[in-house]
Amino acid sequence: MLSDRDRRILADLERQFEPPAPDVPFPTVAVLCILLFLAVPLVMLLFSWPGLLITVDAFAVAVAYVMIRRYRGRRS
């Protein structure tokens, strides 16, 4: 059984050693780049140039969407 003083000391210690909340967002753009790098050979093999153009366009739209959301999130 702990006294009230000991409980307060333990609670203070637990608060001090809690990890801080991360301010760094998930690296979505880096993950999208990796997925594009992995998808290009397969898409090129299966669908040739038209499929590659559609894939790169979808990649550009996804990156633009992520960047716009991050910009709007910081503004407001």
Protein Blocks (a to p, Z undefined) as FASTA:
>chain_A
ZZfklmmmmmmmmmmmpccddfbdcdfklmmmmmmmmmmmmmmmmnommlmmmmmmmmmm
mmmmmmmmmmmmmmZZ
